[in-house]
Amino acid sequence: MKICIASSAGGHLSESLKLLPILKGHNVFFFTFHSKHIGNSILGHKVYYTVDPKRNIIKFFNVFSDSFKVFGRENPDLIISTGANVAVPISLIGKCNGKKLIHIECGAQVNTPSLTGRVLYPFADLFIVRWRALLQKYGKKAIYGGLSI
């Protein structure tokens, strides 16, 4: 199975790296943006970089454009999002093309849903929260996964 892990650099990417042991044997690639915090953390994996949109609408359109290119080139079966903004375009493009979407809410989101979570919740095939308090904020689709994911 070809899997796209889409996340912003930094903590979101660190959280997604914890998934790699359970994804062994699958063709995994990353979609993120350049950051000095990435370092060697994703060495050995295919990585596609885009710009950091930083809630800038022009840059966000650049991310959408890059997402179309990456999706067209890779055609993943599954997209896993750990947030934030950079994960939204490729996740939505994937859903529009019949692909499965898993969103894992950031561990830092204790009581309040993230903007990415609010956008992707209606589209996600599996929606995992890290804190039980968020189960009340989202609907029945959300499941508790704990911090050990």
LUMDO-808148 format. One record per residue (C-alpha): residue in three letters; x, y, z. Coordinates in steps of 0.001 Angstrom, whole numbers. Layout:
N
{resn->ALA&east->X&north->Y&up->Z}
...
***
This chain:
149
{resn->MET&east->0&north->0&up->0}
{resn->LYS&east->1280&north->3465&up->-855}
{resn->ILE&east->884&north->5867&up->2077}
{resn->CYS&east->1338&north->9632&up->2184}
{resn->ILE&east->2116&north->11116&up->5588}
{resn->ALA&east->1229&north->14795&up->5408}
{resn->SER&east->2261&north->17084&up->8221}
{resn->SER&east->3834&north->20375&up->9036}
{resn->ALA&east->7467&north->20283&up->10113}
{resn->GLY&east->8318&north->20273&up->13810}
{resn->GLY&east->6066&north->18627&up->16384}
{resn->HIS&east->3489&north->17456&up->13854}
{resn->LEU&east->6203&north->15652&up->11901}
{resn->SER&east->7693&north->14225&up->15106}
{resn->GLU&east->4305&north->12741&up->15958}
{resn->SER&east->3969&north->11218&up->12498}
{resn->LEU&east->7401&north->9570&up->12760}
{resn->LYS&east->6044&north->7465&up->15636}
{resn->LEU&east->3826&north->5719&up->13077}
{resn->LEU&east->6714&north->4371&up->10998}
{resn->PRO&east->7185&north->1087&up->12928}
{resn->ILE&east->3580&north->39&up->12251}
{resn->LEU&east->3853&north->1074&up->8599}
{resn->LYS&east->6846&north->-1165&up->7839}
{resn->GLY&east->6384&north->-3024&up->4585}
{resn->HIS&east->4357&north->-218&up->3043}
{resn->ASN&east->5561&north->2341&up->523}
{resn->VAL&east->5592&north->5507&up->2663}
{resn->PHE&east->6410&north->9038&up->1588}
{resn->PHE&east->6186&north->12388&up->3362}
{resn->PHE&east->4666&north->15697&up->2314}
{resn->THR&east->5868&north->18597&up->4453}
{resn->PHE&east->7778&north->21879&up->4240}
{resn->HIS&east->11453&north->22674&up->4751}
{resn->SER&east->12500&north->23406&up->8304}
{resn->LYS&east->15775&north->23339&up->10181}
{resn->HIS&east->13994&north->21169&up->12765}
{resn->ILE&east->13630&north->18223&up->10388}
{resn->GLY&east->17304&north->17277&up->10463}
{resn->ASN&east->17881&north->13578&up->9794}
{resn->SER&east->14485&north->12468&up->11082}
{resn->ILE&east->13133&north->11363&up->7704}
{resn->LEU&east->16330&north->10168&up->6050}
{resn->GLY&east->15744&north->7078&up->3972}
{resn->HIS&east->12205&north->8088&up->3064}
{resn->LYS&east->10921&north->9825&up->-17}
{resn->VAL&east->10000&north->13407&up->898}
{resn->TYR&east->8168&north->16063&up->-1075}
{resn->TYR&east->8595&north->19608&up->142}
{resn->THR&east->6287&north->22561&up->-264}
{resn->VAL&east->6240&north->26058&up->1212}
{resn->ASP&east->5158&north->26798&up->4774}
{resn->PRO&east->1798&north->28520&up->4243}
{resn->LYS&east->1784&north->30200&up->7692}
{resn->ARG&east->-1921&north->31036&up->7242}
{resn->ASN&east->-1050&north->33082&up->4151}
{resn->ILE&east->-3650&north->32581&up->1412}
{resn->ILE&east->-1175&north->33024&up->-1469}
{resn->LYS&east->1231&north->30465&up->-9}
{resn->PHE&east->-1716&north->28173&up->748}
{resn->PHE&east->-2567&north->28149&up->-2972}
{resn->ASN&east->1074&north->27198&up->-3642}
{resn->VAL&east->626&north->24254&up->-1264}
{resn->PHE&east->-2521&north->23238&up->-3180}
{resn->SER&east->-577&north->23354&up->-6453}
{resn->ASP&east->2265&north->21281&up->-4993}
{resn->SER&east->-292&north->18855&up->-3517}
{resn->PHE&east->-1830&north->18251&up->-6954}
{resn->LYS&east->1626&north->17560&up->-8403}
{resn->VAL&east->2606&north->15148&up->-5634}
{resn->PHE&east->-756&north->13398&up->-5687}
{resn->GLY&east->-562&north->12987&up->-9456}
{resn->ARG&east->2959&north->11620&up->-9269}
{resn->GLU&east->2438&north->9236&up->-6328}
{resn->ASN&east->-1306&north->8419&up->-6298}
{resn->PRO&east->-1302&north->7166&up->-2671}
{resn->ASP&east->-3896&north->4683&up->-1424}
{resn->LEU&east->-4003&north->6287&up->2025}
{resn->ILE&east->-3230&north->9730&up->3391}
{resn->ILE&east->-2365&north->10110&up->7057}
{resn->SER&east->-2534&north->13651&up->8401}
{resn->THR&east->-1080&north->14746&up->11705}
{resn->GLY&east->-1775&north->18414&up->10894}
{resn->ALA&east->-1345&north->21291&up->10427}
{resn->ASN&east->-2078&north->23541&up->7466}
{resn->VAL&east->153&north->21806&up->4901}
{resn->ALA&east->-1807&north->18548&up->5347}
{resn->VAL&east->-5204&north->19955&up->4371}
{resn->PRO&east->-4834&north->20339&up->574}
{resn->ILE&east->-3389&north->16895&up->-160}
{resn->SER&east->-5925&north->15316&up->2211}
{resn->LEU&east->-8846&north->16947&up->414}
{resn->ILE&east->-7422&north->16120&up->-3016}
{resn->GLY&east->-7084&north->12510&up->-1924}
{resn->LYS&east->-10673&north->12329&up->-693}
{resn->CYS&east->-11954&north->13862&up->-3938}
{resn->ASN&east->-10141&north->11021&up->-5715}
{resn->GLY&east->-11609&north->8252&up->-3564}
{resn->LYS&east->-8606&north->7710&up->-1298}
{resn->LYS&east->-8762&north->6845&up->2411}
{resn->LEU&east->-7925&north->9538&up->4963}
{resn->ILE&east->-6803&north->9150&up->8557}
{resn->HIS&east->-6400&north->12283&up->10643}
{resn->ILE&east->-4617&north->12117&up->13989}
{resn->GLU&east->-5250&north->15217&up->16065}
{resn->CYS&east->-2105&north->16777&up->17522}
{resn->GLY&east->-1246&north->15789&up->21089}
{resn->ALA&east->-1070&north->19474&up->22014}
{resn->GLN&east->-4808&north->19814&up->21328}
{resn->VAL&east->-6162&north->18969&up->24781}
{resn->ASN&east->-9499&north->20794&up->25013}
{resn->THR&east->-9957&north->22642&up->21739}
{resn->PRO&east->-10172&north->21138&up->18240}
{resn->SER&east->-7505&north->22295&up->15806}
{resn->LEU&east->-8396&north->24197&up->12652}
{resn->THR&east->-7045&north->21289&up->10600}
{resn->GLY&east->-9143&north->18849&up->12608}
{resn->ARG&east->-12289&north->20902&up->12109}
{resn->VAL&east->-11669&north->21041&up->8353}
{resn->LEU&east->-10778&north->17361&up->7896}
{resn->TYR&east->-13260&north->15776&up->10344}
{resn->PRO&east->-16135&north->15517&up->7837}
{resn->PHE&east->-13851&north->13853&up->5278}
{resn->ALA&east->-11807&north->11493&up->7457}
{resn->ASP&east->-12401&north->7752&up->7294}
{resn->LEU&east->-10722&north->7471&up->10690}
{resn->PHE&east->-10353&north->10413&up->13071}
{resn->ILE&east->-8194&north->9908&up->16159}
{resn->VAL&east->-7962&north->12274&up->19132}
{resn->ARG&east->-5197&north->12070&up->21722}
{resn->TRP&east->-7227&north->13401&up->24672}
{resn->ARG&east->-10626&north->12142&up->25844}
{resn->ALA&east->-11889&north->15725&up->26298}
{resn->LEU&east->-11863&north->16144&up->22517}
{resn->LEU&east->-14314&north->13273&up->22050}
{resn->GLN&east->-17021&north->15619&up->23306}
{resn->LYS&east->-15984&north->18353&up->20866}
{resn->TYR&east->-16117&north->16102&up->17814}
{resn->GLY&east->-18902&north->13779&up->16727}
{resn->LYS&east->-19306&north->10014&up->16830}
{resn->LYS&east->-16641&north->9449&up->14205}
{resn->ALA&east->-13827&north->10502&up->16563}
{resn->ILE&east->-12075&north->7778&up->18520}
{resn->TYR&east->-9652&north->8031&up->21427}
{resn->GLY&east->-6134&north->6921&up->20587}
{resn->GLY&east->-4159&north->8252&up->23536}
{resn->LEU&east->-762&north->9861&up->23478}
{resn->SER&east->1147&north->6679&up->22681}
{resn->ILE&east->276&north->6768&up->18985}
***
